[in-house]
Amino acid sequence: RCRTYKAKLYYYYQHQQHQKQPTIPELPDLADPIPQGNNNDNGWNLIEDEFLLLWASQVTHASHTAYSSPPSSLQDGVFQIMVIRASVLKKHNPFKRRLIVASILLGLETGAHQNSEYVQFIRCSAYRLVPDEANASFNDLDGEVIESGPIQGCVMPAAMKVYG
């Protein structure tokens, strides 16, 4: 059985036509609530669902064999969050669900997973993931397990210089 968890995913994305980079919000402290408003009135959006996978990335490849985020570009100022919702997969029997997930994971090598109807990419400049239960999530950062619970990230434009 695939491990899933119920959570709220808040993500921020506002982009003005005349700007090269999207707007970067002032990220509230993790203990403080996200600014309220109707979806996208203030740039913040909310997805409340049961998730199988959320993978935030700013680069196309997680490794030399994992083309995890084809839409990403290092200098575009956004995260691409790959989302697989468990709620969408529940319409299938357990065997078919495992085949779908295996197909998505195998597609990571070539980027074919981006064409799956079960994979969604969300563009954002900041996000917060809040699991419904404090110890119900499994989080890792660059392969290192981090404490279960709420996590958030924000793009920091021009925070480093890369010379080639």
N, CA, C and O of each residue as an XYZ file, in Angstrom:
656
protein
N       0.838     -1.181      0.000
C       0.000      0.000      0.000
C       0.887      1.250      0.000
O       1.864      1.319      0.745
N       0.551      2.218     -0.821
C       1.308      3.472     -0.893
C       0.996      4.333      0.323
O      -0.154      4.425      0.752
N       2.022      4.956      0.871
C       1.832      5.866      2.004
C       1.287      7.188      1.472
O       1.850      7.772      0.546
N       0.208      7.645      2.052
C      -0.398      8.922      1.667
C      -0.627      9.749      2.929
O      -0.588      9.227      4.043
N      -0.864     11.028      2.740
C      -1.230     11.845      3.892
C      -2.081     13.013      3.450
O      -1.938     13.549      2.351
N      -2.983     13.389      4.363
C      -3.834     14.547      4.131
C      -3.082     15.786      4.572
O      -2.441     15.805      5.623
N      -3.170     16.812      3.757
C      -2.433     18.038      4.066
C      -3.053     19.223      3.344
O      -3.895     19.078      2.458
N      -2.604     20.392      3.756
C      -2.928     21.638      3.067
C      -1.652     22.109      2.399
O      -0.612     22.222      3.048
N      -1.724     22.382      1.110
C      -0.605     22.951      0.376
C      -0.979     24.382      0.010
O      -1.865     24.619     -0.812
N      -0.289     25.327      0.634
C      -0.439     26.737      0.280
C       0.680     27.061     -0.694
O       1.828     26.675     -0.472
N       0.360     27.759     -1.759
C       1.415     28.181     -2.674
C       1.110     29.584     -3.179
O      -0.046     29.972     -3.347
N       2.186     30.333     -3.414
C       2.082     31.737     -3.798
C       2.610     31.910     -5.205
O       3.725     31.496     -5.523
N       1.799     32.525     -6.039
C       2.289     32.861     -7.371
C       1.541     34.076     -7.893
O       0.324     34.040     -8.073
N       2.273     35.144     -8.131
C       1.750     36.323     -8.810
C       2.826     36.772     -9.780
O       3.999     36.881     -9.422
N       2.421     37.026    -10.992
C       3.389     37.461    -12.003
C       2.754     38.580    -12.812
O       1.686     38.406    -13.400
N       3.403     39.702    -12.838
C       2.930     40.834    -13.629
C       3.562     40.769    -15.017
O       4.692     40.300    -15.158
N       2.867     41.223    -16.018
C       3.340     41.155    -17.403
C       4.684     41.855    -17.604
O       5.520     41.368    -18.366
N       4.903     42.978    -16.940
C       6.122     43.769    -17.158
C       7.319     43.262    -16.346
O       8.430     43.764    -16.515
N       7.107     42.275    -15.465
C       8.196     41.763    -14.636
C       8.861     40.552    -15.279
O       8.189     39.728    -15.900
N      10.176     40.444    -15.131
C      10.880     39.243    -15.583
C      10.690     38.107    -14.595
O      10.578     36.947    -14.991
N      10.654     38.437    -13.301
C      10.532     37.446    -12.240
C       9.165     37.581    -11.570
O       8.600     38.674    -11.539
N       8.627     36.480    -11.032
C       7.371     36.577    -10.290
C       7.588     37.327     -8.973
O       8.715     37.461     -8.498
N       6.501     37.806     -8.405
C       6.545     38.490     -7.132
C       6.930     37.502     -6.035
O       6.439     36.374     -6.010
N       7.803     37.925     -5.136
C       8.214     37.088     -4.006
C       7.528     37.629     -2.756
O       7.714     38.797     -2.416
N       6.738     36.806     -2.063
C       6.034     37.301     -0.879
C       6.958     37.358      0.329
O       8.017     36.730      0.343
N       6.557     38.105      1.325
C       7.229     38.024      2.609
C       6.619     36.814      3.296
O       5.439     36.825      3.645
N       7.405     35.788      3.489
C       6.909     34.534      4.028
C       6.694     34.666      5.528
O       7.619     35.018      6.259
N       5.467     34.383      5.995
C       5.240     34.462      7.438
C       6.029     33.380      8.173
O       6.398     32.361      7.590
N       6.280     33.616      9.449
C       6.920     32.614     10.284
C       6.078     31.336     10.234
O       4.857     31.405     10.100
N       6.713     30.187     10.340
C       6.018     28.908     10.235
C       4.889     28.774     11.251
O       3.910     28.076     10.990
N       5.006     29.424     12.398
C       3.965     29.364     13.426
C       2.794     30.296     13.119
O       1.718     30.146     13.698
N       2.991     31.260     12.209
C       1.944     32.224     11.871
C       1.122     31.725     10.691
O       1.627     30.990      9.843
N      -0.165     32.131     10.635
C      -1.009     31.686      9.519
C      -0.640     32.380      8.205
O      -0.061     33.466      8.192
N      -0.991     31.723      7.117
C      -0.852     32.313      5.782
C      -1.923     33.403      5.657
O      -3.046     33.202      6.120
N      -1.606     34.550      5.045
C      -2.620     35.602      4.871
C      -3.870     35.065      4.180
O      -3.784     34.363      3.172
N      -5.012     35.401      4.727
C      -6.278     34.905      4.199
C      -6.782     35.774      3.059
O      -6.341     36.910      2.881
N      -7.688     35.238      2.311
C      -8.315     35.900      1.177
C      -8.919     34.816      0.322
O      -8.647     33.633      0.525
N      -9.725     35.203     -0.618
C     -10.234     34.207     -1.557
C      -9.068     33.719     -2.389
O      -8.084     34.436     -2.571
N      -9.176     32.491     -2.898
C      -8.084     31.926     -3.685
C      -7.544     32.951     -4.669
O      -8.277     33.463     -5.514
N      -6.267     33.242     -4.551
C      -5.500     34.100     -5.445
C      -5.779     35.593     -5.299
O      -5.189     36.380     -6.039
N      -6.658     36.029     -4.375
C      -6.847     37.470     -4.156
C      -5.544     38.123     -3.715
O      -5.224     39.235     -4.134
N      -4.803     37.430     -2.873
C      -3.560     37.981     -2.345
C      -2.346     37.204     -2.851
O      -1.251     37.350     -2.308
N      -2.527     36.386     -3.877
C      -1.426     35.598     -4.430
C      -1.330     34.194     -3.863
O      -0.748     33.307     -4.488
N      -1.903     33.984     -2.670
C      -1.842     32.658     -2.041
C      -3.008     31.793     -2.499
O      -4.149     32.252     -2.562
N      -2.711     30.543     -2.816
C      -3.713     29.557     -3.212
C      -3.622     28.389     -2.246
O      -2.591     28.187     -1.605
N      -4.689     27.626     -2.140
C      -4.734     26.500     -1.220
C      -5.267     25.267     -1.923
O      -6.284     25.316     -2.616
N      -4.561     24.157     -1.734
C      -5.064     22.842     -2.142
C      -5.114     22.013     -0.868
O      -4.093     21.818     -0.208
N      -6.282     21.533     -0.528
C      -6.443     20.671      0.637
C      -6.867     19.320      0.110
O      -7.948     19.182     -0.464
N      -6.013     18.309      0.303
C      -6.274     17.013     -0.334
C      -5.468     15.924      0.367
O      -4.773     16.172      1.352
N      -5.580     14.730     -0.166
C      -4.747     13.614      0.267
C      -3.686     13.424     -0.808
O      -4.003     13.223     -1.981
N      -2.422     13.490     -0.395
C      -1.318     13.480     -1.341
C      -0.509     12.193     -1.245
O      -0.352     11.609     -0.172
N      -0.007     11.774     -2.387
C       0.944     10.673     -2.453
C       2.364     11.249     -2.553
O       3.300     10.714     -1.957
N       2.515     12.344     -3.312
C       3.838     12.930     -3.513
C       3.729     14.425     -3.762
O       2.869     14.885     -4.512
N       4.615     15.172     -3.120
C       4.844     16.591     -3.419
C       6.348     16.748     -3.517
O       7.074     16.396     -2.587
N       6.822     17.276     -4.639
C       8.264     17.393     -4.875
C       8.537     18.786     -5.425
O       8.259     19.067     -6.590
N       9.083     19.655     -4.583
C       9.393     21.029     -4.994
C      10.807     21.073     -5.546
O      11.737     20.538     -4.942
N      10.963     21.718     -6.706
C      12.270     21.766     -7.351
C      12.449     23.076     -8.098
O      11.487     23.666     -8.590
N      13.695     23.518     -8.173
C      14.042     24.673     -9.002
C      14.965     24.273    -10.137
O      15.348     25.114    -10.951
N      15.324     23.012    -10.199
C      16.210     22.514    -11.249
C      15.532     21.365    -11.986
O      14.630     20.723    -11.449
N      15.965     21.109    -13.207
C      15.333     20.069    -14.016
C      15.643     18.662    -13.537
O      14.782     17.784    -13.594
N      16.863     18.437    -13.065
C      17.301     17.090    -12.709
C      17.623     16.985    -11.220
O      18.369     17.801    -10.677
N      17.055     15.976    -10.570
C      17.400     15.697     -9.174
C      18.701     14.903     -9.115
O      19.412     14.940     -8.110
N      19.006     14.193    -10.181
C      20.276     13.464    -10.325
C      20.500     13.277    -11.821
O      19.679     13.705    -12.632
N      21.607     12.640    -12.190
C      21.872     12.492    -13.626
C      20.879     11.540    -14.307
O      20.789     11.526    -15.535
N      20.134     10.746    -13.528
C      19.139      9.846    -14.132
C      17.709     10.218    -13.747
O      16.785      9.466    -14.058
N      17.501     11.331    -13.093
C      16.148     11.724    -12.684
C      15.806     13.099    -13.247
O      16.194     14.126    -12.691
N      15.085     13.101    -14.342
C      14.622     14.316    -15.011
C      13.297     14.700    -14.358
O      12.241     14.679    -14.990
N      13.383     15.053    -13.074
C      12.198     15.178    -12.233
C      11.312     16.376    -12.529
O      10.103     16.307    -12.311
N      11.879     17.472    -13.018
C      11.091     18.686    -13.214
C      11.395     19.336    -14.560
O      12.040     20.383    -14.607
N      10.936     18.724    -15.659
C      11.216     19.273    -16.990
C      10.855     20.746    -17.169
O      11.558     21.446    -17.899
N       9.776     21.257    -16.528
C       9.459     22.674    -16.756
C      10.371     23.657    -16.029
O      10.266     24.862    -16.257
N      11.258     23.183    -15.166
C      12.090     24.089    -14.355
C      13.189     24.757    -15.161
O      13.678     24.234    -16.162
N      13.558     25.945    -14.674
C      14.698     26.682    -15.202
C      15.345     27.369    -14.007
O      14.653     28.011    -13.216
N      16.642     27.245    -13.866
C      17.336     27.745    -12.678
C      17.105     29.237    -12.432
O      17.021     29.660    -11.279
N      17.003     30.026    -13.472
C      16.895     31.473    -13.297
C      15.475     32.027    -13.418
O      15.308     33.244    -13.502
N      14.448     31.175    -13.430
C      13.092     31.701    -13.622
C      12.432     32.200    -12.341
O      11.358     32.797    -12.400
N      13.057     31.966    -11.181
C      12.531     32.505     -9.930
C      11.324     31.774     -9.380
O      10.584     32.333     -8.570
N      11.108     30.537     -9.801
C       9.956     29.790     -9.292
C      10.351     28.365     -8.904
O      11.323     27.798     -9.403
N       9.555     27.819     -7.999
C       9.576     26.388     -7.732
C       8.584     25.745     -8.689
O       7.571     26.352     -9.038
N       8.864     24.552     -9.103
C       7.866     23.719     -9.767
C       7.578     22.602     -8.763
O       8.471     21.823     -8.428
N       6.354     22.522     -8.291
C       6.000     21.471     -7.343
C       5.257     20.393     -8.101
O       4.177     20.628     -8.642
N       5.853     19.198     -8.136
C       5.193     18.054     -8.761
C       4.261     17.444     -7.716
O       4.681     17.119     -6.605
N       3.007     17.297     -8.084
C       1.989     16.803     -7.159
C       1.345     15.553     -7.741
O       0.944     15.521     -8.904
N       1.254     14.523     -6.900
C       0.434     13.347     -7.218
C      -0.583     13.242     -6.092
O      -0.226     13.020     -4.935
N      -1.842     13.402     -6.441
C      -2.908     13.360     -5.444
C      -3.427     11.924     -5.298
O      -3.828     11.285     -6.270
N      -3.406     11.448     -4.068
C      -3.921     10.105     -3.790
C      -5.418     10.050     -4.067
O      -5.942      9.014     -4.475
N      -6.099     11.162     -3.846
C      -7.551     11.190     -4.045
C      -7.923     10.892     -5.498
O      -8.974     10.304     -5.752
N      -7.089     11.282     -6.444
C      -7.355     11.026     -7.864
C      -7.121      9.559     -8.199
O      -7.821      8.989     -9.036
N      -6.134      8.949     -7.543
C      -5.816      7.544     -7.810
C      -6.816      6.577     -7.186
O      -6.893      5.420     -7.598
N      -7.582      7.035     -6.202
C      -8.487      6.142     -5.462
C      -9.601      5.548     -6.317
O     -10.237      4.577     -5.910
N      -9.844      6.115     -7.489
C     -10.899      5.560     -8.340
C     -10.485      4.220     -8.938
O     -11.317      3.501     -9.490
N      -9.193      3.881     -8.829
C      -8.676      2.620     -9.371
C      -8.485      1.601     -8.261
O      -8.349      1.958     -7.090
N      -8.476      0.322     -8.641
C      -8.212     -0.727     -7.651
C      -6.736     -0.660     -7.244
O      -5.929     -0.070     -7.962
N      -6.371     -1.262     -6.090
C      -4.995     -1.156     -5.582
C      -3.923     -1.617     -6.576
O      -2.859     -1.003     -6.643
N      -4.170     -2.663     -7.334
C      -3.186     -3.147     -8.301
C      -2.937     -2.101     -9.384
O      -1.788     -1.822     -9.727
N      -4.000     -1.527     -9.918
C      -3.867     -0.498    -10.962
C      -3.165      0.746    -10.413
O      -2.363      1.363    -11.114
N      -3.465      1.120     -9.153
C      -2.797      2.273     -8.534
C      -1.287      2.063     -8.484
O      -0.518      2.974     -8.790
N      -0.865      0.855     -8.096
C       0.568      0.563     -8.029
C       1.205      0.635     -9.415
O       2.327      1.121     -9.559
N       0.492      0.153    -10.433
C       1.016      0.240    -11.808
C       1.156      1.693    -12.260
O       2.138      2.054    -12.910
N       0.184      2.513    -11.918
C       0.229      3.932    -12.290
C       1.415      4.617    -11.619
O       2.163      5.351    -12.265
N       1.583      4.374    -10.315
C       2.691      4.994     -9.580
C       4.029      4.495    -10.122
O       4.959      5.285    -10.285
N       4.135      3.198    -10.402
C       5.379      2.650    -10.970
C       5.677      3.299    -12.319
O       6.827      3.630    -12.607
N       4.658      3.479    -13.136
C       4.835      4.106    -14.447
C       5.323      5.548    -14.304
O       6.194      5.993    -15.052
N       4.754      6.275    -13.337
C       5.180      7.661    -13.097
C       6.639      7.692    -12.660
O       7.429      8.483    -13.176
N       6.995      6.835    -11.716
C       8.370      6.827    -11.201
C       9.369      6.404    -12.267
O      10.470      6.952    -12.333
N       9.003      5.436    -13.102
C       9.887      5.039    -14.200
C      10.043      6.164    -15.221
O      11.092      6.297    -15.852
N       8.996      6.970    -15.378
C       9.042      8.102    -16.302
C       9.960      9.227    -15.858
O      10.275     10.118    -16.647
N      10.399      9.196    -14.583
C      11.309     10.232    -14.092
C      12.629     10.247    -14.863
O      13.261     11.297    -14.984
N      13.042      9.112    -15.376
C      14.324      9.033    -16.079
C      14.325      9.858    -17.364
O      15.338     10.461    -17.719
N      13.194      9.883    -18.056
C      13.126     10.578    -19.341
C      12.283     11.853    -19.301
O      12.283     12.627    -20.258
N      11.567     12.071    -18.200
C      10.641     13.200    -18.117
C       9.247     12.852    -18.602
O       8.376     13.720    -18.658
N       9.024     11.584    -18.955
C       7.712     11.159    -19.469
C       6.607     11.300    -18.429
O       5.432     11.378    -18.785
N       6.967     11.335    -17.155
C       5.959     11.471    -16.097
C       5.166     12.770    -16.218
O       4.027     12.844    -15.755
N       5.762     13.802    -16.840
C       5.054     15.081    -16.958
C       3.815     14.979    -17.848
O       2.953     15.857    -17.810
N       3.719     13.920    -18.642
C       2.560     13.732    -19.512
C       1.463     12.887    -18.870
O       0.411     12.672    -19.472
N       1.704     12.412    -17.657
C       0.710     11.588    -16.967
C      -0.466     12.448    -16.518
O      -0.280     13.567    -16.038
N      -1.654     11.929    -16.673
C      -2.841     12.654    -16.220
C      -2.903     12.727    -14.695
O      -3.712     13.477    -14.148
N      -2.062     11.961    -14.003
C      -2.060     11.912    -12.544
C      -1.000     12.824    -11.924
O      -0.908     12.922    -10.701
N      -0.207     13.485    -12.752
C       0.850     14.373    -12.277
C       0.479     15.807    -12.624
O       0.083     16.108    -13.750
N       0.613     16.681    -11.639
C       0.345     18.109    -11.829
C       1.594     18.876    -11.421
O       2.215     18.547    -10.410
N       1.969     19.886    -12.185
C       3.067     20.778    -11.812
C       2.478     22.137    -11.447
O       1.692     22.713    -12.200
N       2.872     22.634    -10.283
C       2.383     23.921     -9.788
C       3.566     24.885     -9.728
O       4.576     24.600     -9.083
N       3.435     26.032    -10.408
C       4.461     27.086    -10.364
C       4.187     27.963     -9.153
O       3.050     28.372     -8.917
N       5.234     28.249     -8.387
C       5.055     29.140     -7.245
C       6.393     29.743     -6.836
O       7.452     29.202     -7.154
N       6.336     30.855     -6.136
C       7.558     31.462     -5.615
C       7.696     31.210     -4.114
O       8.737     31.510     -3.531
N       6.655     30.662     -3.487
C       6.706     30.267     -2.081
C       5.637     29.205     -1.854
O       4.631     29.150     -2.561
N       5.875     28.373     -0.864
C       4.884     27.345     -0.526
C       4.978     26.998      0.946
O       5.991     27.242      1.601
N       3.905     26.427      1.446
C       3.873     25.856      2.793
C       3.034     24.592      2.733
O       1.931     24.597      2.188
N       3.553     23.517      3.289
C       2.854     22.240      3.364
C       2.553     21.978      4.831
O       3.461     21.918      5.660
N       1.258     21.820      5.148
C       0.828     21.597      6.532
C       0.050     20.291      6.593
O      -1.098     20.233      6.151
N       0.673     19.224      7.147
C      -0.047     17.957      7.277
C      -1.182     18.083      8.289
O      -1.073     18.839      9.254
N      -2.274     17.341      8.071
C      -3.400     17.375      9.006
C      -3.009     16.859     10.385
O      -3.489     17.358     11.403
N      -2.137     15.860     10.412
C      -1.679     15.303     11.684
C      -0.182     15.591     11.824
O       0.574     15.480     10.859
N       0.233     15.963     13.039
C       1.612     16.409     13.265
C       2.669     15.398     12.827
O       3.693     15.803     12.277
N       2.468     14.123     13.044
C       3.489     13.122     12.721
C       3.099     12.265     11.524
O       3.586     11.143     11.380
N       2.235     12.778     10.674
C       1.711     11.964      9.584
C       2.461     12.134      8.267
O       2.155     11.434      7.301
N       3.420     13.029      8.198
C       4.107     13.263      6.930
C       5.505     12.675      6.963
O       6.075     12.436      8.027
N       6.043     12.448      5.776
C       7.431     12.014      5.629
C       8.106     13.047      4.753
O       7.818     13.142      3.560
N       9.004     13.822      5.340
C       9.664     14.910      4.628
C      11.146     14.624      4.481
O      11.781     14.090      5.390
N      11.691     14.983      3.329
C      13.139     14.944      3.191
C      13.599     16.128      2.362
O      12.856     16.664      1.539
N      14.832     16.519      2.598
C      15.440     17.628      1.891
C      16.758     17.124      1.331
O      17.672     16.795      2.086
N      16.858     17.061      0.024
C      18.053     16.534     -0.642
C      18.439     15.149     -0.119
O      19.620     14.842      0.045
N      17.421     14.316      0.141
C      17.664     12.946      0.571
C      17.837     12.765      2.064
O      17.924     11.632      2.537
N      17.890     13.854      2.821
C      18.035     13.767      4.275
C      16.662     13.913      4.915
O      15.943     14.873      4.640
N      16.298     12.963      5.766
C      15.006     13.009      6.443
C      15.000     14.193      7.401
O      15.945     14.407      8.159
N      13.910     14.957      7.348
C      13.739     16.077      8.270
C      12.481     15.832      9.091
O      11.664     14.976      8.755
N      12.337     16.577     10.148
C      11.241     16.391     11.097
C       9.880     16.450     10.402
O       9.640     17.291      9.536
N       9.007     15.544     10.802
C       7.636     15.533     10.294
C       6.923     16.784     10.790
O       7.157     17.243     11.908
N       6.062     17.322      9.957
C       5.309     18.513     10.339
C       5.331     19.530      9.225
O       5.756     19.219      8.112
N       4.875     20.753      9.502
C       4.810     21.781      8.471
C       6.202     22.153      7.950
O       7.172     22.199      8.706
N       6.276     22.414      6.652
C       7.502     22.910      6.032
C       7.128     24.020      5.067
O       6.002     24.069      4.572
N       8.071     24.907      4.801
C       7.807     25.962      3.824
C       9.105     26.354      3.136
O      10.201     26.133      3.651
N       8.948     26.937      1.970
C      10.091     27.392      1.209
C       9.741     28.635      0.431
O       8.576     28.880      0.115
N      10.754     29.419      0.124
C      10.561     30.654     -0.626
C      11.767     30.861     -1.523
O      12.898     30.615     -1.103
N      11.547     31.307     -2.741
C      12.636     31.618     -3.659
C      13.382     32.832     -3.136
O      12.778     33.802     -2.677
N      14.690     32.764     -3.212
C      15.532     33.891     -2.815
C      16.294     34.341     -4.059
O      17.379     33.828     -4.332
N      15.743     35.293     -4.818
C      16.383     35.696     -6.066
C      17.788     36.246     -5.853
O      18.049     36.994     -4.911
N      18.679     35.856     -6.751
C      20.069     36.330     -6.764
C      20.789     36.074     -5.439
O      21.674     36.838     -5.053
N      20.407     34.996     -4.742
C      21.043     34.681     -3.462
C      22.425     34.064     -3.680
O      23.239     34.031     -2.757
N      22.696     33.575     -4.894
C      24.016     33.016     -5.171
C      24.363     33.293     -6.616
O      23.485     33.454     -7.464
N      25.628     33.345     -6.878
C      26.100     33.540     -8.236
C      26.773     32.264     -8.699
O      27.565     31.672     -7.966
N      26.463     31.839     -9.913
C      27.045     30.642    -10.496
C      27.839     31.057    -11.709
O      27.321     31.734    -12.597
N      29.095     30.654    -11.753
C      29.946     30.972    -12.897
C      30.235     29.683    -13.646
O      30.547     28.661    -13.034
N      30.136     29.727    -14.945
C      30.331     28.519    -15.740
C      31.585     28.536    -16.536
O      31.875     27.578    -17.253
